[in-house]
Amino acid sequence: MSDSIDRDTALRLLDGLEAGTLPTADAGFLVEELDPVLVHVIVKYLRESYPASNPAAHAVLERVVALTSSCPAAVSKSKQGESDPVSEWFEAEYGFSEYHGRGRELVALIVDKLDS
């Protein structure tokens, strides 16, 4: 899959989970298409960007839970992506908190790293 398709698919998943514009079944189809690292990064980014103190947290995290509950691939890919060298590189060099509110930039960084 080309990096632009990965980027578009990852952004559609991220935006859909964040804004609630993507039905859970459609999110599952996107997960199936994505690299495990991107699945891991999106899930972890959303979990860390929406702590309980954030008013939007309940809705966003509810959508993440619905996805991981209904799509076994989301859980397995996220676990697989967590141990990938790209994920380890990101967490060693940056951190999800640095990208709070900048999920699109995070996706672009990870896609570029996966592509190199």
C-alpha positions, 0 to 999 in steps of 0.5 A: 500500500502506498504511503498516501493511501496509508496516510488517508486511511489512518487519518480517516480512522483517527478523525472518525473515532475522534469526531464520531463520524465513522460507524464502528463497522467501518472503522473495523474495515479501516483497521484491516487495511492499516499497518499495525504500527498505525493502529497502535499509534492511533489507539494510544494517541486517543487514549492519552489525548483524552484523559478523564478530565477532558469533557470529550473523553467519554465519547471518544474513548467509548468509540475506541472501546467499541472498536476494540470490542467488536474488531479483534484485529484492532486489538491484535494489530495494536499489540503487534504495532506496540512492539514494532521498532517504529513505535519504540523509536517514537516513544523513545524520541517523542511521546504522545503528549507532544502531539496533543491536538496534532494527531494529523501531524503524528500520523504523517510522521509515523507514515513517513517513518514507516515508508523510510 
